[in-house]
Amino acid sequence: MTARAPKRGFASRPGDADSWVKAPDVTAARDPDAQSYTARLTLDVTPELRGRIKVTAFRRGVTVADMLRAMLLREFPEDGGGAA
């Protein structure tokens, strides 16, 4: 049998960044049809900014998640991990 990854408590912080980034994606293991967007990112924004983001996404005819993914891909292109 394969060993299970140690469980962390809800919202607990990992011991080090490398083990956290390289940790297996449990969503993909549970649902083989899951899309590649399985990691969650929590951001603290003001209610006013959240409203502006939602209105902008609506006007563009996209979801907030799709709009933010596109923005993050523009700002953080895949360049092999090199520093800017």
C-alpha positions as CSV (number, residue, x, y, z in Angstrom):
1,M,0.0,0.0,0.0
2,T,1.0,3.6,-0.4
3,A,1.6,5.8,2.6
4,R,-0.8,8.7,3.2
5,A,0.5,12.2,3.4
6,P,0.4,13.5,6.9
7,K,-2.8,15.5,7.5
8,R,-2.5,19.1,8.6
9,G,-5.2,20.8,10.5
10,F,-7.6,23.3,8.8
11,A,-5.7,26.4,7.8
12,S,-2.4,25.2,9.4
13,R,0.8,26.5,7.9
14,P,3.3,24.1,6.3
15,G,6.7,23.6,7.9
16,D,8.6,24.7,4.9
17,A,7.6,26.1,1.4
18,D,9.2,23.3,-0.6
19,S,7.2,20.5,1.0
20,W,4.0,22.6,0.6
21,V,4.5,23.4,-3.1
22,K,5.5,19.8,-3.9
23,A,2.7,18.2,-1.9
24,P,0.4,16.0,-4.0
25,D,-2.9,17.5,-5.1
26,V,-5.6,15.7,-3.1
27,T,-8.4,17.1,-5.2
28,A,-7.0,15.4,-8.4
29,A,-6.7,12.2,-6.5
30,R,-10.4,12.3,-5.3
31,D,-11.8,13.4,-8.7
32,P,-9.9,12.2,-11.8
33,D,-12.1,14.6,-13.9
34,A,-11.1,17.6,-11.9
35,Q,-9.7,20.5,-13.9
36,S,-6.1,21.6,-13.6
37,Y,-7.2,24.6,-11.4
38,T,-7.3,22.8,-8.1
39,A,-5.3,25.0,-5.8
40,R,-7.0,27.7,-3.8
41,L,-5.6,31.1,-3.1
42,T,-7.0,33.3,-0.4
43,L,-6.7,37.1,-0.7
44,D,-7.8,39.8,1.6
45,V,-9.5,42.6,-0.3
46,T,-11.8,45.4,0.8
47,P,-15.5,45.0,0.1
48,E,-15.2,47.9,-2.3
49,L,-12.5,46.2,-4.3
50,R,-14.3,42.9,-4.3
51,G,-17.3,44.7,-5.7
52,R,-15.3,46.3,-8.5
53,I,-13.7,43.0,-9.4
54,K,-17.1,41.3,-9.7
55,V,-18.6,44.2,-11.7
56,T,-15.6,44.2,-14.1
57,A,-15.8,40.4,-14.6
58,F,-19.6,40.7,-15.3
59,R,-19.1,43.4,-17.8
60,R,-16.4,41.3,-19.6
61,G,-18.7,38.3,-19.6
62,V,-16.3,36.1,-17.7
63,T,-16.3,34.6,-14.2
64,V,-14.2,36.3,-11.5
65,A,-12.0,33.1,-11.3
66,D,-11.3,33.1,-15.0
67,M,-10.5,36.8,-15.0
68,L,-8.1,36.5,-12.1
69,R,-6.4,33.4,-13.6
70,A,-5.8,35.4,-16.8
71,M,-4.4,38.3,-14.8
72,L,-2.1,36.0,-12.8
73,L,-0.9,34.3,-16.0
74,R,-0.1,37.7,-17.5
75,E,1.7,38.9,-14.4
76,F,3.6,35.7,-13.7
77,P,4.4,34.0,-17.0
78,E,5.9,30.6,-17.0
79,D,9.6,31.3,-17.6
80,G,11.3,28.3,-16.1
81,G,11.3,29.7,-12.5
82,G,13.9,32.3,-13.1
83,A,14.0,35.6,-11.2
84,A,13.0,38.7,-13.0
